[in-house]
Amino acid sequence: MSAKVYPNLIKELKHYGLKNATQCYHCGNCTGVCPLSTDDNPFPRRFMRLVQLGQKDKLMQAPEPWLCYYCGECSDHCPRGADPGETMMVMRRYLTSLYDWTGFARKFYTSEAFEIGAVSVVAAIIGALFLIFGQWSEALAKPGIALNIFAPNHVIEILDLIMAAVLTFFLLSNVWRCVKIVQGDMHGKIPMKYYKDKFIEMVWNMASQWQFSKCEDKKQWVVHLLIMTGYSSVFLMVVVGLRWFQRDAVIDPEWPIVSAVMTLVGYYATFAIMYGTTYALIGRIKKSKAPYKNSHGTDWMFLILLQLTTITGILVHAFIYLKWPMATYVIYMIHLMVAVPMLVLEVPFAKWAHLAYRPVVLFLNKVRLAYLADHPEAQTAAAVAEPVEAPQEAPQAEPAA
């Protein structure tokens, strides 16, 4: 099968953070030490070869970037300093931009000014809406805390549902593009029973990130799981259970059990997010591990927004407990000025979109392998499964830094 070569691919990937991929000479150490590499999907070595050859079409269909969780073992054992783990991370950014039909993801990953500007604009809009429409005088005229007069939860709930619908549209439309790109020539040719057989496995892996637990560095899995479950808990409480989550007292006398459960879930989410983001931020500041040595601007933005959302949420809860009305309303406004840009921009277009793409691609890969095991004659149609021959001579590489 002929393959089109994109000679400027490496140059394009540099805009997404690629640095040392040309130094790879395919010794195979990275694949040898990777606990997730298999005979069906040998990575990162095969993937590094595709990058060097400019095989963009094959890269787009390859599941390897999403099979990798960036534990850093491959980068630590690379004798050339090619940093294959970071190359896989770069490709996740690149693929996210290709899946996104709006073009926002590309702007986010290639322009820090655009990312900061977009977040600032959305935050300013939210702040302006609160200054104009917030029921400041009415809420302050009431004794105690009147958060649901200042910002009625039934109104916020409707706005949340509208926002969730819009985000779902963008995210699912991008996921559908991901499905078509990854499946390539096999799209629409695999019977539905294979998808049904692997669906539960996809849900389990999405909830537990179990594949990540197979990596040597268990701490990275725990941190990743805490951030994911903490954020998901908050998202569900805000979008689905806001009428019980946003209240004027620590425990709502009308819904004591529900509000108590919401409080406990909120405490877990707070601990999980604060621990996970603090660990990741300190790691990036100290450059303590391979995954933290080459942080991209979107990595910093993701962690900072998530931690600020959590901190301001803690302060809202604390000020309600202390019965400080004005402080509660001001910090609630700031809380949404941080949380809404994170949801509107990060979920469908940037880092949080990985939570959707990874389980979907893992699912599709399992489906493809199961189908090919039953239909070996279809192997030639699966371009992603084609082996890449090692070069006869090591490519001319730049000196290692």
N, C-alpha and C positions, 0 to 999 in steps of 0.2 A: 504494500500500500504506500503510495507516495505521500510525502508530508511536506507542507509548506514551511519554509524557514523564515523567521523574522529576525534579521540581523541586528535590529535595534532593541531587541527585547531586554537585554541586560541594562542598556542605557535607560530604558523606560522604568525598569524595576528599581533603579537607583533613587527615583523620586519617592519610592515607597520604603526606602531604608536599606536596600541591598548594598553590601560593601565588599565582601571577600569571596564571593562565589567563584570567581575566575581562578582562585588559588587551589581549588580542588583538583587533584589528579587521580581520583577514583581508586584509592587504595582499598576502599571497602570497610575501613574501620568503623565508620559511622553506622553502617547497616549491621555490622557484626555485634555492636554493643547495644543497639536499640532493642528494648524488650518488646516493642510493638511491631517490629518489622516481621514480615512473613514471606514465604515463597511466592504467594500471590501478589503481595504488595511490598517489594523490597525497597525500603527507603531508609535514609535520605539519598543514598548514592545514585540510584536510578534517576531521582528527581533532579539532583545537581547536574547530571549529564544532559537532561532535557533543557534545563535553563541555559547551559553553555551552548547548546546547539540551536537555541532560538526556536524550540519546538512548542510554540504557543498553543497550537490546537490540541496537542497531546496533554500539555500542562492543564488546560482548561477542563479536560475530561478526567484527569488523574485525581483519585481520592486522597493521595498521600498527604497533602497539606492539612487535611481535616482528620487524618488518622494520627497525626503528630500532636502531642500535647506540650511540647517544648520543655521536657524535663532537663535538657541540657547535656545529657550523657554523650551525645554525638559530638557536640562542640568541644566538650572537655577532652575527648580522645582524638580529635582531629590533629594530625601531625603538621598540617600546613596552615592552621589557623583560618580555615575557610568558613568556619562557623555555620555548619549545615543547619543547625537548629534555628538560627536567625533567618536563614534563607527560607525555611518553611514558614516562619512567621510572616516574612515579607510577602510570600505568595498568598497567605490568607488575606492580607490587606488587599493585594492586587485582585484576587478573585472576588472579594467582596465588592470591589469597585466595578468589576465586570458584570456581576449579577444584578447590580442596581441600575435600573433603566432611567432613573432620574438624573444621574450624574453627580448627585450630592456626595456619595461615598468617595468618588474620585477626588473631589474638591477637599473633602475632609482629610484624606490621607496624603495629599500632595501639597497642601497649603496650610501651614499653621495659622497664618493670618485669617484665612477664610474660616477655619474652625473656631478660633477665638471670637471672631466677629459674629458668626452665626449664633454662638451661645450667648454672647452679649446682647444681641438684638432681641432674641426670644426672651431673655431675662428682663430686658427693659420694657418689653411689651407687657409682660405679666405684672411688673411693678406698676406700670402706668394704669393698668386695668384696676388694680387694687386701690390705687390712690383716687381714681375717678368713681368707681362703683362700690368700693368697700363701705360698709355701714359703720363708719368710725364713731360718729356722734351717738347713734342709737345704741351701739354696743357699750360705749363708755358710760352711757346714762344708766345702764342696768347695774345692779349690785353684783359683785363677784365677776366671774368669767362668763362672757356671752359670745363664745367663738362662733356658735351657729346662728347668731344674729349678725355678727361682723361678716361672716362668710357662710351663709346657709348651706348645710351639708347636702340638702336635696338639689341645690343649684350646682354645687361643686361636683356632685355625683353625676348629674346629667352631662356636665362638661367633660368629666372623666370618661364617661362612656362614649361620647363623641370622639374624644381624643384616641381612645382605645380602638374604635372602629377605623379611624383614619390610619393609625399606626399598623393595625392588622392588615389593612389593604396593601399598604406599601411593603410590609414585611413579607406577606404571603405571595404577592406578585413577584417579589425578588426571589423568594424561595422556589417558586415555580420555574423561573428562569434558571436557577441553579440546577434544578432537577433535569431540565432539558439539556443543559450544557454538559452536565456530568454523564448523563446516559448516552449522549451522542447518537450514534446510529442504532442503538438498542432501545431508544425511547419509543414506548408504545408497543414493543414486541414481546415483552415478558408477561406471561399470564398473571392475573391478579392473585392467584393462590400463593405465589411466592412472596408477594407483598404482605399478605395476611399472615403468613407463617413467621415473618420477621418483625411484625409491627410491635408486639409486646416487648421484644428485645430492644427495640428502639426507645420505647417509653422508659424502660428500666435504665438504660444507659443515660438517657437524658436526665433522669432524676438523680442517679447515683454517680454519674461520670465514672462508671466502673472501669472503663478502659484505662483511664488515667491512673487508677490504683495499681496497675501492673508495672508502672514505672518504678525505678529504683528509689527515687526521691519521694517518699510517701508524704513528706511535709508539703510539697507543692500540690499534691492531690487534695490534701485536707484544706489548704488555703483556698484553692480553686472552688472546692465544694462549699465551703463556708460562704464565700462571696456570692456564689450562684444561688444557693438556697436562701441566704439572707435577703438578697435583692428580690428574688421571686416571691418570697413571703410578703415583703412590703408592697410589691406591685399588686398582688392579689388582694391585700387588705384595702389598698387605696382604690382600686378599680371595682372590686366586687363587694367589699364590706365597708365602704366609707361611712355609711350611716351609723355603724357601730364603732368604727375606728376613730372618727372625728367627733369628739364629745367635749362637753364643758366641764366634766369632772373625771377624775382618774377612773372611778367605777360608776357607770351609769345606773342609777337606781331602778330604771325601767327595764334594763337589760343586764342584770348583774352577772349572770353566767357568761353571756356572749362577750360582754365588755372585759370580763376577767380573762377569758380565753384570748381575746384580741391583745390584751396587755401582755400576756405571757409570750405570745407569738412575736409581739413587738420587741420584747426584751431579748428573745433569741435572735431576731433579725439584727438588732442593734449590736449585740455581742459579735455575731458572725461577720457583719460588714466591717465593724471597727477593727476587729482582730485581723481579718484578711487584708483589708486595704492598708492598715498600718504596717503589717509585715511586708507587703509588696512595695510600699513606698520607701520604707527603710532599706529594703534590698536594692531598690533602684538607685537610691542615694549613695549607698556604699558599694554598689556593683558587686555584690557578694556572690552571685551565682551567674552562670551562663545566661539564663533567661532574663537577667536584670542588667546585663552589661551594655546593651544597645537599645535602650528604651526610645520608642517613637513618641512624638508629641501626642498622638491619640491615646497612648498608654497612660501618660500623665493626666490628660484631661479626664479620661474615664475614671481613674482612681480618685482624683481630686473632687470631681462632681459627686461621686458616690459617697465619699466621706463627708463632704459638706452637707449633703442631703441628710445623712444620718445625724450629724452633729446638730443641725438646726432642728431636726425632729426631736432629738433629746431635749433641747432647750424649750421647745413648745410644751412638751410634757412636763418639764420641770416648772415652767412658769405657771402652768395650770395648777399644779400642786401647790405652788407658793401663793397662788391667787394674785398675780400681777397682771391686770388686764392689758394695759398699754403694751407692756413688754411682750405679752402673748401674741397680740395682734401684729405687732411689728415683725417678730421673729417668724410668725406663720407666713407673712407676706414674703420674707426673705427665703424661707424654706421652699415655697413654690417657685420663687425666682430661680432657684437652683435645680429643683426636681423636674420642673416642666421641660427646660432645655435638654436635660439628660434624657428624659423619656422621648421627646419629640425628635431629637437628633441622633442620639446614640443607639436607640433600640432598632430602628429600621436601617440605618445607614452606616453604623460604625461598629465599635467593639461588641456591643450587646447582640448584634446580628449573628455573631459567631455561635451563640447559644442555640440558634435555629439551624444554621448551615451545618454545623458539625454532626449533630445526631441524624440529620437528613442524609448527609453524604455517607455516614457510617451505615445507615439503613440501606441505602441504594447499593453500596458495595457488597453488603451481605446478600442482598437479593440477587445481584449480578452473579456472585460466586456460586450461589445455590443453583441458579438457572444453568450456568455453564457446566456445573458438575453433572447435571442431568442431560445436558445437550452439548456435548463437546464439539459437535460440528459447528456450533455457533461461535466458537472461540475466535475465529478470524474476523468476526464482525465487531468484536470488542476491542477497539483500538487501544483502550487504556491498558489492556492486558498484554500488549505486544512488548516483548523484551527489547531492551536497548543494548546493542552490542558495545562492549568496552572498546575504547579507541586503541589502535595499534601502538600509538606512541602517546605519551603523556602530553597534553596541550601545553603550549608556552604560557606560563603563569607569571604573574607579577610576584616580586619578592615578598615573602611573608613579612608582615609588620613586626 
